[in-house]
Amino acid sequence: MNVIVPLLLLLIIGSLAYALRSLTRGGDPRRTVKALTLRVVLSISLFALVMAGKLWGNW
């Protein structure tokens, strides 16, 4: 669990950076939407993981 949380945080930041890069370069807007959708999914997963860890006493 201690490795998964920082990894998810890095993936969230990477996805956000990719969306910003895609947005500023004026490329396909679908890429930006996909990157931001991935960021939302990762954020929800991280939140659920932290809440489950708290519920089951792992944290």
C-alpha distance matrix in Angstrom:
0.0 3.8 5.4 5.1 6.5 9.2 10.0 10.7 12.7 14.6 15.4 16.6 18.8 20.0 21.1 22.8 24.6 25.7 27.1 28.9 30.4 31.5 33.0 34.9 36.3 37.9 36.6 35.9 34.6 32.7 30.4 29.6 29.0 26.7 24.6 24.5 23.7 20.7 19.6 20.1 18.2 15.1 15.5 15.9 12.8 10.7 12.8 12.4 8.6 9.0 12.0 10.8 8.2 11.3 13.6 12.2 11.8 8.3 9.1
3.8 0.0 3.8 5.7 6.0 7.3 9.1 10.7 11.7 13.3 15.0 16.3 17.7 19.2 20.8 22.3 23.6 25.2 26.8 28.2 29.5 31.1 32.6 34.1 35.6 37.5 36.5 36.2 34.9 33.4 30.8 29.8 29.7 27.6 25.0 24.9 24.8 21.7 20.1 21.0 19.7 16.3 16.3 17.4 14.8 12.0 14.1 14.7 11.1 10.5 13.9 13.6 10.6 12.9 15.9 14.8 13.6 10.0 9.6
5.4 3.8 0.0 3.8 5.7 5.9 6.3 8.8 10.3 11.0 12.5 14.5 15.9 16.7 18.5 20.4 21.4 22.6 24.6 26.2 27.1 28.6 30.5 32.0 33.1 35.1 33.9 33.7 32.7 31.1 28.3 27.6 27.8 25.4 22.8 23.2 23.1 19.8 18.5 20.0 18.5 14.9 15.8 17.3 14.4 12.0 14.9 15.5 12.1 12.4 16.0 15.5 13.2 15.9 18.6 17.5 16.9 13.2 13.2
5.1 5.7 3.8 0.0 3.8 5.7 5.1 6.1 8.6 9.9 10.4 12.2 14.3 15.1 16.2 18.3 19.8 20.7 22.4 24.3 25.5 26.6 28.3 30.2 31.4 33.0 31.7 31.1 30.0 28.2 25.6 25.0 24.8 22.3 20.0 20.3 19.8 16.6 15.5 16.7 14.9 11.5 12.5 13.8 10.7 8.8 11.9 12.3 9.1 10.2 13.7 13.2 11.6 14.6 17.0 16.3 16.4 13.0 13.2
6.5 6.0 5.7 3.8 0.0 3.8 5.4 5.2 6.2 8.7 9.9 10.6 12.5 14.2 15.3 16.6 18.4 19.9 21.2 22.7 24.4 25.7 27.0 28.8 30.4 32.0 31.1 30.7 29.2 27.7 25.3 24.1 23.8 21.9 19.3 19.0 18.9 16.0 14.2 15.1 14.1 10.5 10.5 12.1 9.9 6.8 9.6 11.0 8.2 8.1 11.9 12.4 10.9 13.1 15.9 16.0 15.7 12.8 11.9
9.2 7.3 5.9 5.7 3.8 0.0 3.8 5.4 4.9 6.2 8.6 9.8 10.6 12.2 14.1 15.3 16.4 18.2 19.9 21.1 22.4 24.2 25.6 26.9 28.5 30.5 29.7 29.8 28.5 27.5 24.6 23.4 23.7 21.9 18.9 18.9 19.5 16.5 14.4 16.1 15.7 11.9 12.0 14.5 12.6 9.6 12.5 14.5 12.0 11.6 15.4 16.2 14.5 16.4 19.5 19.6 19.0 15.8 14.6
10.0 9.1 6.3 5.1 5.4 3.8 0.0 3.8 5.4 5.1 6.2 8.6 10.0 10.4 12.2 14.2 15.2 16.3 18.3 19.9 20.9 22.3 24.2 25.7 26.9 28.8 27.6 27.5 26.6 25.2 22.2 21.5 21.9 19.6 16.8 17.4 17.7 14.4 13.0 15.2 14.2 10.4 11.7 14.1 11.9 9.8 13.4 14.8 12.4 13.2 16.8 17.1 15.9 18.4 21.0 20.9 20.8 17.6 17.0
10.7 10.7 8.8 6.1 5.2 5.4 3.8 0.0 3.8 5.4 5.0 6.1 8.6 9.7 10.4 12.2 14.1 15.1 16.4 18.3 19.8 20.8 22.4 24.3 25.7 27.2 26.0 25.6 24.2 22.8 20.2 19.2 19.1 17.0 14.3 14.4 14.5 11.3 9.7 11.5 10.5 6.7 7.9 10.4 8.5 6.6 10.2 11.8 10.2 11.2 14.5 15.2 14.7 17.1 19.4 19.8 20.2 17.4 16.7
12.7 11.7 10.3 8.6 6.2 4.9 5.4 3.8 0.0 3.8 5.4 5.1 6.3 8.5 9.9 10.7 12.3 14.2 15.4 16.6 18.4 19.9 21.1 22.6 24.4 26.2 25.5 25.5 24.0 23.1 20.4 18.8 19.1 17.7 14.5 14.2 15.1 12.4 9.8 11.7 12.0 8.4 8.1 11.4 10.6 7.9 10.7 13.4 12.1 12.0 15.4 16.8 16.1 17.8 20.6 21.4 21.3 18.7 17.2
14.6 13.3 11.0 9.9 8.7 6.2 5.1 5.4 3.8 0.0 3.8 5.4 5.1 6.0 8.5 9.8 10.4 12.1 14.2 15.2 16.3 18.1 19.8 21.0 22.4 24.5 23.7 24.0 23.0 22.3 19.2 17.9 18.9 17.2 13.8 14.3 15.7 12.7 10.6 13.4 13.7 10.2 10.9 14.3 13.3 11.2 14.3 16.7 15.2 15.6 19.0 20.1 19.3 21.2 24.0 24.5 24.4 21.5 20.2
15.4 15.0 12.5 10.4 9.9 8.6 6.2 5.0 5.4 3.8 0.0 3.8 5.5 5.0 6.0 8.5 9.7 10.3 12.2 14.1 15.1 16.2 18.1 19.9 21.0 22.7 21.5 21.3 20.4 19.2 16.2 15.3 16.0 13.9 10.7 11.7 12.6 9.3 7.9 11.1 10.9 7.6 9.5 12.6 11.5 10.6 13.9 15.8 14.7 15.9 19.0 19.8 19.6 21.9 24.2 24.7 25.1 22.4 21.6
16.6 16.3 14.5 12.2 10.6 9.8 8.6 6.1 5.1 5.4 3.8 0.0 3.8 5.4 5.2 6.2 8.6 9.9 10.6 12.4 14.3 15.3 16.5 18.4 20.1 21.5 20.7 20.5 18.9 18.0 15.4 13.8 14.1 12.8 9.5 9.2 10.5 8.0 5.3 8.2 9.1 6.3 6.9 10.5 10.5 9.4 12.0 14.5 14.3 15.0 17.7 19.2 19.4 21.1 23.4 24.5 25.0 22.6 21.4
18.8 17.7 15.9 14.3 12.5 10.6 10.0 8.6 6.3 5.1 5.5 3.8 0.0 3.8 5.5 5.1 6.1 8.6 9.9 10.5 12.2 14.1 15.2 16.5 18.3 20.2 19.9 20.4 19.0 18.8 15.9 14.0 15.2 14.4 10.7 10.6 12.9 10.9 8.0 11.1 12.7 10.0 10.1 13.9 14.1 12.6 14.9 17.8 17.4 17.6 20.5 22.3 22.0 23.5 26.1 27.3 27.3 24.9 23.3
20.0 19.2 16.7 15.1 14.2 12.2 10.4 9.7 8.5 6.0 5.0 5.4 3.8 0.0 3.8 5.4 5.0 6.1 8.6 9.8 10.4 12.1 14.1 15.3 16.5 18.6 17.7 18.3 17.6 17.2 13.8 12.6 14.3 13.0 9.3 10.5 12.8 10.3 8.7 12.4 13.4 11.0 12.2 15.7 15.5 14.6 17.4 19.8 19.2 20.0 23.0 24.3 24.1 26.0 28.5 29.3 29.6 26.9 25.7
21.1 20.8 18.5 16.2 15.3 14.1 12.2 10.4 9.9 8.5 6.0 5.2 5.5 3.8 0.0 3.8 5.4 5.0 6.2 8.6 9.8 10.4 12.2 14.3 15.4 16.8 15.8 15.7 14.6 13.8 10.8 9.4 10.7 9.3 5.6 6.9 9.1 7.0 5.8 9.5 10.7 9.2 10.7 13.8 14.1 14.0 16.6 18.7 18.8 19.9 22.4 23.8 24.2 26.1 28.1 29.2 29.9 27.5 26.5
22.8 22.3 20.4 18.3 16.6 15.3 14.2 12.2 10.7 9.8 8.5 6.2 5.1 5.4 3.8 0.0 3.8 5.4 5.1 6.2 8.6 9.8 10.5 12.3 14.3 15.7 15.4 15.8 14.1 14.3 11.6 9.1 10.6 10.6 6.9 6.6 9.8 9.0 6.6 9.7 12.0 10.8 11.1 14.4 15.5 15.0 16.9 19.6 20.0 20.6 22.9 24.8 25.2 26.6 28.9 30.3 30.8 28.6 27.2
24.6 23.6 21.4 19.8 18.4 16.4 15.2 14.1 12.3 10.4 9.7 8.6 6.1 5.0 5.4 3.8 0.0 3.8 5.4 5.1 6.1 8.5 9.7 10.6 12.2 14.4 14.4 15.5 14.7 15.3 12.2 10.1 12.7 12.6 8.9 9.7 13.0 11.9 10.1 13.4 15.5 14.0 14.5 18.0 18.7 18.0 20.2 22.9 22.9 23.4 26.0 27.8 27.9 29.4 31.8 33.1 33.3 30.9 29.4
25.7 25.2 22.6 20.7 19.9 18.2 16.3 15.1 14.2 12.1 10.3 9.9 8.6 6.1 5.0 5.4 3.8 0.0 3.8 5.4 5.1 6.1 8.5 10.0 10.7 12.5 11.7 12.5 12.1 12.4 8.9 7.8 10.6 10.1 6.8 8.8 11.8 10.7 10.1 13.6 15.1 14.1 15.5 18.6 19.1 19.0 21.4 23.7 23.8 24.9 27.4 28.8 29.2 31.0 33.1 34.2 34.8 32.3 31.2
27.1 26.8 24.6 22.4 21.2 19.9 18.3 16.4 15.4 14.2 12.2 10.6 9.9 8.6 6.2 5.1 5.4 3.8 0.0 3.8 5.4 5.0 6.0 8.6 10.0 10.9 10.4 10.7 9.4 10.0 7.3 4.7 7.6 8.2 5.3 6.3 9.7 9.8 9.2 12.0 14.1 14.0 14.9 17.7 18.9 19.1 21.0 23.3 24.0 25.0 27.1 28.8 29.5 31.1 33.0 34.5 35.3 33.1 31.9
28.9 28.2 26.2 24.3 22.7 21.1 19.9 18.3 16.6 15.2 14.1 12.4 10.5 9.8 8.6 6.2 5.1 5.4 3.8 0.0 3.8 5.4 5.0 6.1 8.5 10.1 10.8 12.2 11.0 12.7 10.3 7.5 10.5 11.9 9.1 9.3 13.0 13.3 11.9 14.5 17.1 16.7 16.9 20.0 21.4 21.2 22.8 25.5 26.2 26.7 28.9 30.9 31.4 32.7 34.9 36.5 37.0 34.8 33.3
30.4 29.5 27.1 25.5 24.4 22.4 20.9 19.8 18.4 16.3 15.1 14.3 12.2 10.4 9.8 8.6 6.1 5.1 5.4 3.8 0.0 3.8 5.4 5.3 6.2 8.7 9.1 11.2 11.3 13.0 10.1 8.5 12.2 12.9 10.3 11.7 15.1 14.9 14.2 17.2 19.3 18.7 19.5 22.6 23.6 23.4 25.5 28.0 28.4 29.1 31.5 33.3 33.6 35.2 37.4 38.7 39.2 36.8 35.4
31.5 31.1 28.6 26.6 25.7 24.2 22.3 20.8 19.9 18.1 16.2 15.3 14.1 12.1 10.4 9.8 8.5 6.1 5.0 5.4 3.8 0.0 3.8 5.7 5.4 6.5 5.9 7.5 7.7 9.4 6.8 5.8 9.6 10.5 8.9 10.6 13.6 13.9 14.0 16.7 18.6 18.7 19.8 22.5 23.6 24.0 26.0 28.1 28.8 29.9 32.1 33.6 34.4 36.0 38.0 39.3 40.1 37.9 36.7
33.0 32.6 30.5 28.3 27.0 25.6 24.2 22.4 21.1 19.8 18.1 16.5 15.2 14.1 12.2 10.5 9.7 8.5 6.0 5.0 5.4 3.8 0.0 3.8 5.6 5.5 6.7 8.2 7.1 9.9 8.5 6.2 9.4 11.6 10.3 10.7 13.9 15.1 14.7 16.8 19.3 19.7 20.2 22.8 24.4 24.8 26.3 28.6 29.7 30.5 32.4 34.3 35.2 36.5 38.4 40.1 40.9 38.9 37.5
34.9 34.1 32.0 30.2 28.8 26.9 25.7 24.3 22.6 21.0 19.9 18.4 16.5 15.3 14.3 12.3 10.6 10.0 8.6 6.1 5.3 5.7 3.8 0.0 3.8 5.4 7.9 10.7 10.4 13.4 11.8 9.8 13.2 15.2 13.5 14.0 17.5 18.3 17.5 19.9 22.5 22.5 22.8 25.7 27.2 27.2 28.7 31.4 32.2 32.8 34.9 36.9 37.5 38.7 40.9 42.5 43.0 40.9 39.3
36.3 35.6 33.1 31.4 30.4 28.5 26.9 25.7 24.4 22.4 21.0 20.1 18.3 16.5 15.4 14.3 12.2 10.7 10.0 8.5 6.2 5.4 5.6 3.8 0.0 3.8 5.6 9.1 10.2 13.0 11.3 10.5 14.1 15.5 14.3 15.6 18.7 19.3 19.2 21.8 23.9 23.9 24.8 27.6 28.9 29.0 30.9 33.3 33.9 34.8 37.0 38.8 39.4 40.9 43.0 44.4 45.0 42.7 41.4
37.9 37.5 35.1 33.0 32.0 30.5 28.8 27.2 26.2 24.5 22.7 21.5 20.2 18.6 16.8 15.7 14.4 12.5 10.9 10.1 8.7 6.5 5.5 5.4 3.8 0.0 3.8 6.8 7.7 11.1 10.4 9.8 12.8 14.8 14.4 15.5 18.2 19.4 19.7 21.7 23.9 24.6 25.4 27.8 29.3 29.9 31.5 33.7 34.7 35.8 37.7 39.4 40.4 41.8 43.7 45.2 46.1 44.0 42.8
36.6 36.5 33.9 31.7 31.1 29.7 27.6 26.0 25.5 23.7 21.5 20.7 19.9 17.7 15.8 15.4 14.4 11.7 10.4 10.8 9.1 5.9 6.7 7.9 5.6 3.8 0.0 3.8 6.2 8.7 7.8 8.4 11.4 12.7 12.8 14.5 16.8 17.7 18.6 20.8 22.5 23.2 24.6 26.8 28.0 28.9 30.8 32.6 33.5 35.0 36.9 38.3 39.3 41.1 42.7 44.0 45.2 43.0 42.1
35.9 36.2 33.7 31.1 30.7 29.8 27.5 25.6 25.5 24.0 21.3 20.5 20.4 18.3 15.7 15.8 15.5 12.5 10.7 12.2 11.2 7.5 8.2 10.7 9.1 6.8 3.8 0.0 3.8 5.4 5.7 7.3 9.3 10.4 11.5 13.3 14.8 16.1 17.6 19.4 20.7 22.0 23.5 25.3 26.5 27.9 29.6 31.1 32.3 34.0 35.6 36.8 38.2 40.0 41.4 42.7 44.1 42.1 41.4
34.6 34.9 32.7 30.0 29.2 28.5 26.6 24.2 24.0 23.0 20.4 18.9 19.0 17.6 14.6 14.1 14.7 12.1 9.4 11.0 11.3 7.7 7.1 10.4 10.2 7.7 6.2 3.8 0.0 3.8 5.3 5.2 6.4 8.7 10.0 10.8 12.3 14.3 15.5 16.7 18.5 20.1 21.2 22.8 24.4 25.8 27.2 28.8 30.2 31.8 33.2 34.6 36.2 37.7 39.0 40.6 42.0 40.2 39.4
32.7 33.4 31.1 28.2 27.7 27.5 25.2 22.8 23.1 22.3 19.2 18.0 18.8 17.2 13.8 14.3 15.3 12.4 10.0 12.7 13.0 9.4 9.9 13.4 13.0 11.1 8.7 5.4 3.8 0.0 3.8 5.4 5.0 6.1 8.6 9.8 10.3 12.1 14.1 15.2 16.3 18.2 19.8 21.0 22.3 24.1 25.6 26.8 28.2 30.2 31.4 32.5 34.3 36.0 37.1 38.5 40.2 38.4 37.9
30.4 30.8 28.3 25.6 25.3 24.6 22.2 20.2 20.4 19.2 16.2 15.4 15.9 13.8 10.8 11.6 12.2 8.9 7.3 10.3 10.1 6.8 8.5 11.8 11.3 10.4 7.8 5.7 5.3 3.8 0.0 3.8 5.4 5.1 6.1 8.6 9.7 10.5 12.3 14.3 15.3 16.4 18.3 20.0 21.0 22.4 24.3 25.7 26.7 28.6 30.3 31.3 32.7 34.6 35.9 37.1 38.6 36.5 36.0
29.6 29.8 27.6 25.0 24.1 23.4 21.5 19.2 18.8 17.9 15.3 13.8 14.0 12.6 9.4 9.1 10.1 7.8 4.7 7.5 8.5 5.8 6.2 9.8 10.5 9.8 8.4 7.3 5.2 5.4 3.8 0.0 3.8 5.5 5.2 6.2 8.5 9.9 10.6 12.4 14.3 15.3 16.5 18.5 19.9 21.0 22.6 24.4 25.6 27.0 28.6 30.1 31.4 33.0 34.5 36.0 37.3 35.3 34.4
29.0 29.7 27.8 24.8 23.8 23.7 21.9 19.1 19.1 18.9 16.0 14.1 15.2 14.3 10.7 10.6 12.7 10.6 7.6 10.5 12.2 9.6 9.4 13.2 14.1 12.8 11.4 9.3 6.4 5.0 5.4 3.8 0.0 3.8 5.5 5.2 6.0 8.5 9.8 10.5 12.2 14.1 15.2 16.5 18.2 19.8 21.0 22.5 24.1 25.7 26.9 28.3 30.0 31.6 32.7 34.4 35.9 34.3 33.5
26.7 27.6 25.4 22.3 21.9 21.9 19.6 17.0 17.7 17.2 13.9 12.8 14.4 13.0 9.3 10.6 12.6 10.1 8.2 11.9 12.9 10.5 11.6 15.2 15.5 14.8 12.7 10.4 8.7 6.1 5.1 5.5 3.8 0.0 3.8 5.5 5.0 6.1 8.6 9.9 10.5 12.2 14.1 15.4 16.3 18.2 19.9 21.0 22.3 24.3 25.7 26.7 28.3 30.2 31.3 32.5 34.2 32.3 31.9
24.6 25.0 22.8 20.0 19.3 18.9 16.8 14.3 14.5 13.8 10.7 9.5 10.7 9.3 5.6 6.9 8.9 6.8 5.3 9.1 10.3 8.9 10.3 13.5 14.3 14.4 12.8 11.5 10.0 8.6 6.1 5.2 5.5 3.8 0.0 3.8 5.4 5.1 6.3 8.8 9.9 10.5 12.3 14.4 15.2 16.4 18.4 20.0 20.8 22.5 24.3 25.5 26.7 28.6 30.1 31.3 32.6 30.5 29.9
24.5 24.9 23.2 20.3 19.0 18.9 17.4 14.4 14.2 14.3 11.7 9.2 10.6 10.5 6.9 6.6 9.7 8.8 6.3 9.3 11.7 10.6 10.7 14.0 15.6 15.5 14.5 13.3 10.8 9.8 8.6 6.2 5.2 5.5 3.8 0.0 3.8 5.3 4.9 6.3 8.7 9.8 10.4 12.4 14.1 15.2 16.5 18.4 19.8 21.1 22.5 24.2 25.6 27.0 28.5 30.1 31.4 29.6 28.7
23.7 24.8 23.1 19.8 18.9 19.5 17.7 14.5 15.1 15.7 12.6 10.5 12.9 12.8 9.1 9.8 13.0 11.8 9.7 13.0 15.1 13.6 13.9 17.5 18.7 18.2 16.8 14.8 12.3 10.3 9.7 8.5 6.0 5.0 5.4 3.8 0.0 3.8 5.3 5.1 6.3 8.6 9.8 10.7 12.3 14.2 15.4 16.6 18.3 20.1 21.2 22.4 24.2 25.8 26.9 28.4 30.1 28.6 28.0
20.7 21.7 19.8 16.6 16.0 16.5 14.4 11.3 12.4 12.7 9.3 8.0 10.9 10.3 7.0 9.0 11.9 10.7 9.8 13.3 14.9 13.9 15.1 18.3 19.3 19.4 17.7 16.1 14.3 12.1 10.5 9.9 8.5 6.1 5.1 5.3 3.8 0.0 3.8 5.4 5.1 6.1 8.5 9.9 10.4 12.2 14.2 15.2 16.2 18.3 19.9 20.8 22.2 24.2 25.4 26.6 28.2 26.3 25.9
19.6 20.1 18.5 15.5 14.2 14.4 13.0 9.7 9.8 10.6 7.9 5.3 8.0 8.7 5.8 6.6 10.1 10.1 9.2 11.9 14.2 14.0 14.7 17.5 19.2 19.7 18.6 17.6 15.5 14.1 12.3 10.6 9.8 8.6 6.3 4.9 5.3 3.8 0.0 3.8 5.5 5.1 6.1 8.6 9.8 10.4 12.2 14.1 15.1 16.4 18.3 19.7 20.9 22.5 24.1 25.6 26.7 24.8 23.9
20.1 21.0 20.0 16.7 15.1 16.1 15.2 11.5 11.7 13.4 11.1 8.2 11.1 12.4 9.5 9.7 13.4 13.6 12.0 14.5 17.2 16.7 16.8 19.9 21.8 21.7 20.8 19.4 16.7 15.2 14.3 12.4 10.5 9.9 8.8 6.3 5.1 5.4 3.8 0.0 3.8 5.4 5.0 6.2 8.5 9.8 10.5 12.2 14.1 15.4 16.5 18.1 19.8 21.1 22.3 24.2 25.6 24.2 23.3
18.2 19.7 18.5 14.9 14.1 15.7 14.2 10.5 12.0 13.7 10.9 9.1 12.7 13.4 10.7 12.0 15.5 15.1 14.1 17.1 19.3 18.6 19.3 22.5 23.9 23.9 22.5 20.7 18.5 16.3 15.3 14.3 12.2 10.5 9.9 8.7 6.3 5.1 5.5 3.8 0.0 3.8 5.4 5.2 6.1 8.6 9.9 10.5 12.1 14.3 15.3 16.2 18.1 19.9 20.8 22.2 24.0 22.5 22.2
15.1 16.3 14.9 11.5 10.5 11.9 10.4 6.7 8.4 10.2 7.6 6.3 10.0 11.0 9.2 10.8 14.0 14.1 14.0 16.7 18.7 18.7 19.7 22.5 23.9 24.6 23.2 22.0 20.1 18.2 16.4 15.3 14.1 12.2 10.5 9.8 8.6 6.1 5.1 5.4 3.8 0.0 3.8 5.5 5.0 6.1 8.6 9.8 10.3 12.2 14.1 15.1 16.2 18.2 19.7 20.8 22.2 20.2 19.8
15.5 16.3 15.8 12.5 10.5 12.0 11.7 7.9 8.1 10.9 9.5 6.9 10.1 12.2 10.7 11.1 14.5 15.5 14.9 16.9 19.5 19.8 20.2 22.8 24.8 25.4 24.6 23.5 21.2 19.8 18.3 16.5 15.2 14.1 12.3 10.4 9.8 8.5 6.1 5.0 5.4 3.8 0.0 3.8 5.4 5.1 6.2 8.6 9.8 10.7 12.3 14.1 15.3 16.6 18.2 20.0 21.0 19.5 18.4
15.9 17.4 17.3 13.8 12.1 14.5 14.1 10.4 11.4 14.3 12.6 10.5 13.9 15.7 13.8 14.4 18.0 18.6 17.7 20.0 22.6 22.5 22.8 25.7 27.6 27.8 26.8 25.3 22.8 21.0 20.0 18.5 16.5 15.4 14.4 12.4 10.7 9.9 8.6 6.2 5.2 5.5 3.8 0.0 3.8 5.4 5.1 6.1 8.5 9.9 10.5 12.1 14.1 15.3 16.2 18.1 19.7 18.7 18.1
12.8 14.8 14.4 10.7 9.9 12.6 11.9 8.5 10.6 13.3 11.5 10.5 14.1 15.5 14.1 15.5 18.7 19.1 18.9 21.4 23.6 23.6 24.4 27.2 28.9 29.3 28.0 26.5 24.4 22.3 21.0 19.9 18.2 16.3 15.2 14.1 12.3 10.4 9.8 8.5 6.1 5.0 5.4 3.8 0.0 3.8 5.4 5.1 6.0 8.6 9.8 10.4 12.1 14.1 15.1 16.2 17.9 16.4 16.4
10.7 12.0 12.0 8.8 6.8 9.6 9.8 6.6 7.9 11.2 10.6 9.4 12.6 14.6 14.0 15.0 18.0 19.0 19.1 21.2 23.4 24.0 24.8 27.2 29.0 29.9 28.9 27.9 25.8 24.1 22.4 21.0 19.8 18.2 16.4 15.2 14.2 12.2 10.4 9.8 8.6 6.1 5.1 5.4 3.8 0.0 3.8 5.5 5.0 6.2 8.6 9.8 10.5 12.3 14.1 15.3 16.3 14.5 13.8
12.8 14.1 14.9 11.9 9.6 12.5 13.4 10.2 10.7 14.3 13.9 12.0 14.9 17.4 16.6 16.9 20.2 21.4 21.0 22.8 25.5 26.0 26.3 28.7 30.9 31.5 30.8 29.6 27.2 25.6 24.3 22.6 21.0 19.9 18.4 16.5 15.4 14.2 12.2 10.5 9.9 8.6 6.2 5.1 5.4 3.8 0.0 3.8 5.4 5.2 6.1 8.5 9.9 10.6 12.2 14.3 15.3 14.3 13.3
12.4 14.7 15.5 12.3 11.0 14.5 14.8 11.8 13.4 16.7 15.8 14.5 17.8 19.8 18.7 19.6 22.9 23.7 23.3 25.5 28.0 28.1 28.6 31.4 33.3 33.7 32.6 31.1 28.8 26.8 25.7 24.4 22.5 21.0 20.0 18.4 16.6 15.2 14.1 12.2 10.5 9.8 8.6 6.1 5.1 5.5 3.8 0.0 3.8 5.5 5.1 6.0 8.4 9.8 10.3 12.1 13.9 13.3 13.2
8.6 11.1 12.1 9.1 8.2 12.0 12.4 10.2 12.1 15.2 14.7 14.3 17.4 19.2 18.8 20.0 22.9 23.8 24.0 26.2 28.4 28.8 29.7 32.2 33.9 34.7 33.5 32.3 30.2 28.2 26.7 25.6 24.1 22.3 20.8 19.8 18.3 16.2 15.1 14.1 12.1 10.3 9.8 8.5 6.0 5.0 5.4 3.8 0.0 3.8 5.5 5.1 6.1 8.6 9.8 10.5 12.0 10.5 10.7
9.0 10.5 12.4 10.2 8.1 11.6 13.2 11.2 12.0 15.6 15.9 15.0 17.6 20.0 19.9 20.6 23.4 24.9 25.0 26.7 29.1 29.9 30.5 32.8 34.8 35.8 35.0 34.0 31.8 30.2 28.6 27.0 25.7 24.3 22.5 21.1 20.1 18.3 16.4 15.4 14.3 12.2 10.7 9.9 8.6 6.2 5.2 5.5 3.8 0.0 3.8 5.5 5.1 6.1 8.6 10.0 10.4 9.2 8.1
12.0 13.9 16.0 13.7 11.9 15.4 16.8 14.5 15.4 19.0 19.0 17.7 20.5 23.0 22.4 22.9 26.0 27.4 27.1 28.9 31.5 32.1 32.4 34.9 37.0 37.7 36.9 35.6 33.2 31.4 30.3 28.6 26.9 25.7 24.3 22.5 21.2 19.9 18.3 16.5 15.3 14.1 12.3 10.5 9.8 8.6 6.1 5.1 5.5 3.8 0.0 3.8 5.4 5.0 6.1 8.6 9.8 9.9 9.3
10.8 13.6 15.5 13.2 12.4 16.2 17.1 15.2 16.8 20.1 19.8 19.2 22.3 24.3 23.8 24.8 27.8 28.8 28.8 30.9 33.3 33.6 34.3 36.9 38.8 39.4 38.3 36.8 34.6 32.5 31.3 30.1 28.3 26.7 25.5 24.2 22.4 20.8 19.7 18.1 16.2 15.1 14.1 12.1 10.4 9.8 8.5 6.0 5.1 5.5 3.8 0.0 3.8 5.4 5.0 6.1 8.4 8.4 9.3
8.2 10.6 13.2 11.6 10.9 14.5 15.9 14.7 16.1 19.3 19.6 19.4 22.0 24.1 24.2 25.2 27.9 29.2 29.5 31.4 33.6 34.4 35.2 37.5 39.4 40.4 39.3 38.2 36.2 34.3 32.7 31.4 30.0 28.3 26.7 25.6 24.2 22.2 20.9 19.8 18.1 16.2 15.3 14.1 12.1 10.5 9.9 8.4 6.1 5.1 5.4 3.8 0.0 3.8 5.5 5.3 5.9 4.9 5.7
11.3 12.9 15.9 14.6 13.1 16.4 18.4 17.1 17.8 21.2 21.9 21.1 23.5 26.0 26.1 26.6 29.4 31.0 31.1 32.7 35.2 36.0 36.5 38.7 40.9 41.8 41.1 40.0 37.7 36.0 34.6 33.0 31.6 30.2 28.6 27.0 25.8 24.2 22.5 21.1 19.9 18.2 16.6 15.3 14.1 12.3 10.6 9.8 8.6 6.1 5.0 5.4 3.8 0.0 3.8 5.6 5.1 6.0 5.2
13.6 15.9 18.6 17.0 15.9 19.5 21.0 19.4 20.6 24.0 24.2 23.4 26.1 28.5 28.1 28.9 31.8 33.1 33.0 34.9 37.4 38.0 38.4 40.9 43.0 43.7 42.7 41.4 39.0 37.1 35.9 34.5 32.7 31.3 30.1 28.5 26.9 25.4 24.1 22.3 20.8 19.7 18.2 16.2 15.1 14.1 12.2 10.3 9.8 8.6 6.1 5.0 5.5 3.8 0.0 3.8 5.5 7.8 8.4
12.2 14.8 17.5 16.3 16.0 19.6 20.9 19.8 21.4 24.5 24.7 24.5 27.3 29.3 29.2 30.3 33.1 34.2 34.5 36.5 38.7 39.3 40.1 42.5 44.4 45.2 44.0 42.7 40.6 38.5 37.1 36.0 34.4 32.5 31.3 30.1 28.4 26.6 25.6 24.2 22.2 20.8 20.0 18.1 16.2 15.3 14.3 12.1 10.5 10.0 8.6 6.1 5.3 5.6 3.8 0.0 3.8 5.7 8.0
11.8 13.6 16.9 16.4 15.7 19.0 20.8 20.2 21.3 24.4 25.1 25.0 27.3 29.6 29.9 30.8 33.3 34.8 35.3 37.0 39.2 40.1 40.9 43.0 45.0 46.1 45.2 44.1 42.0 40.2 38.6 37.3 35.9 34.2 32.6 31.4 30.1 28.2 26.7 25.6 24.0 22.2 21.0 19.7 17.9 16.3 15.3 13.9 12.0 10.4 9.8 8.4 5.9 5.1 5.5 3.8 0.0 3.8 5.3
8.3 10.0 13.2 13.0 12.8 15.8 17.6 17.4 18.7 21.5 22.4 22.6 24.9 26.9 27.5 28.6 30.9 32.3 33.1 34.8 36.8 37.9 38.9 40.9 42.7 44.0 43.0 42.1 40.2 38.4 36.5 35.3 34.3 32.3 30.5 29.6 28.6 26.3 24.8 24.2 22.5 20.2 19.5 18.7 16.4 14.5 14.3 13.3 10.5 9.2 9.9 8.4 4.9 6.0 7.8 5.7 3.8 0.0 3.8
9.1 9.6 13.2 13.2 11.9 14.6 17.0 16.7 17.2 20.2 21.6 21.4 23.3 25.7 26.5 27.2 29.4 31.2 31.9 33.3 35.4 36.7 37.5 39.3 41.4 42.8 42.1 41.4 39.4 37.9 36.0 34.4 33.5 31.9 29.9 28.7 28.0 25.9 23.9 23.3 22.2 19.8 18.4 18.1 16.4 13.8 13.3 13.2 10.7 8.1 9.3 9.3 5.7 5.2 8.4 8.0 5.3 3.8 0.0
